[in-house]
């Protein structure tokens, strides 16, 4: 059973609102990831962290930002949501082996 | 750009048949992993094969790795309708603690009765 949690599971929000997607893991993993995925499509890495206070942009440019103040917590923030941000956001963590994924947040911006 | 390319993009087979998916990657790796994703859910890890291994089995899954060709294959034997999902390969580069896991483009498998 994976010990990584994402909230909320679904979010419908109006254009221009600020949102934060939460991701927490209890496995003590140093590496954490945020991926963006449209239905039936490939995963795009948007943010990566390999430890506290270390974050990097991923392969896909994103207007979102992340922080890693604690090992277990890796929230993603959008300052001003737009319809183009509508997608599924997947959080994951890993040690040196397999990655564990949360159930995802499906974001719809109207 | 994605590290891994998978083919086919989509595969439809009947229950009981075998399904083979292929993954090619670009850089040196420490290990290669396969994941499964049911529609709208997070990914679930299936199997990990290290760069010094050539073949690995887990139940009905068989994974091969050819580092000279930078490719891997996933074989699912005696497929079931419940195997219907998307399958992704992921590579971990051979570059130290800051290395990140990068996913391929995925194969959508449909198993029909």
Interface residues (C-beta under 8 A of the other chain):
Chain A: X2 X30 X31 X33 X35 X39 X40 X41 X42 X43 X45 X48 X50 X54 X56 X59 X88 X90 X92 X94 X96 X97 X98 X99 X100 X101 X102 X103 X104 X106
Chain B: X1 X2 X31 X33 X35 X40 X41 X42 X43 X44 X45 X48 X86 X88 X90 X92 X97 X98 X100 X101 X102 X103 X104 X105 X106 X108
